[in-house]
Amino acid sequence: ITSFHALQSNDFRRFFPRFSESNLPHNLQLVERLRKIAQAKPCSLAQLALGWLSSQSPHIMPIFGTTKPSHLTEDLSAVQFSESEIHEINALVDKGSIHGDR
């Protein structure tokens, strides 16, 4: 997704506040910053998200949602983060940093 107008007219995300025309540009900037962290790791954005989520608590187990076996293999690849990396990601995804409700 590169802009609100890139979403097709029947795309359900058009109705989510985080994807609104006013919020999406800001949120895409956050995605780009996360992409840079992932590239430096190196890992995919999906691996970054799953690894970050797993690091939040030993009681959290991400649920993988994918349609391709190759993506599942990639998602299952363990990505470890340093405390400073976790802190950097946490700062980016802080409640106040993402525009629009879920």
C-alpha positions in Angstrom: 0.0 0.0 0.0 1.4 3.3 -1.0 -1.6 5.6 -0.5 -5.3 5.6 0.3 -6.1 6.0 -3.4 -4.1 2.8 -4.1 -6.8 0.9 -2.2 -9.5 -0.5 -4.5 -13.0 0.8 -3.9 -14.1 -2.5 -2.4 -11.1 -2.9 -0.1 -12.4 -3.2 3.4 -9.4 -1.2 4.8 -10.9 2.0 3.3 -13.2 1.8 6.3 -10.5 1.5 9.0 -9.4 4.8 10.6 -5.7 3.8 10.4 -6.1 3.6 6.6 -8.0 6.8 6.1 -6.8 9.4 3.7 -5.7 11.6 6.6 -4.0 8.9 8.8 -2.4 6.6 6.2 0.5 8.9 5.1 1.7 9.2 8.7 1.4 5.5 9.4 3.2 4.7 6.2 6.1 6.8 7.5 6.2 4.5 10.5 6.2 1.4 8.2 9.2 2.9 6.3 11.1 3.3 9.6 10.3 -0.3 10.5 11.4 -1.4 7.1 14.8 0.2 7.7 15.2 -1.7 11.0 14.2 -4.9 9.2 16.7 -4.3 6.4 19.5 -3.6 8.9 18.7 -6.9 10.7 18.3 -8.3 7.9 14.8 -9.8 8.0 11.4 -9.2 6.4 8.8 -6.9 7.9 6.7 -9.9 8.8 9.7 -11.5 10.7 10.3 -8.2 12.4 6.6 -7.9 13.5 6.4 -11.6 14.6 9.8 -11.4 16.4 8.9 -8.2 18.2 5.5 -9.6 19.3 7.1 -12.8 20.6 9.6 -10.7 22.6 6.9 -8.9 24.5 6.1 -11.8 26.8 6.8 -15.5 27.1 3.0 -15.9 27.2 2.5 -14.5 23.8 2.4 -16.8 20.8 1.8 -15.1 17.4 -0.7 -16.6 15.1 0.7 -16.9 11.6 -1.6 -15.9 8.8 -0.3 -16.7 5.3 -1.5 -18.2 2.0 1.9 -19.4 0.8 4.1 -22.2 2.3 7.2 -20.1 1.5 5.9 -17.3 3.6 5.2 -19.7 6.5 8.8 -20.9 6.3 10.1 -17.3 6.3 7.8 -16.4 9.2 9.0 -19.3 11.3 12.6 -18.3 11.0 13.7 -17.1 14.4 14.8 -13.4 14.6 16.4 -12.3 17.8 16.4 -8.7 18.9 18.7 -6.8 21.3 17.2 -4.7 24.1 18.1 -1.6 22.1 16.3 -2.9 19.0 13.2 -3.8 21.0 13.3 -0.3 22.6 13.6 1.3 19.2 10.6 -0.7 17.8 8.6 0.0 21.0 9.1 3.7 20.6 7.9 3.6 17.0 4.7 1.6 17.7 3.9 3.4 21.0 0.1 3.9 21.3 0.3 7.6 20.5 2.5 7.2 17.4 0.0 5.4 15.2 -2.8 7.5 13.9 -6.3 6.2 13.7 -8.2 3.6 15.8 -8.0 -0.1 15.0 
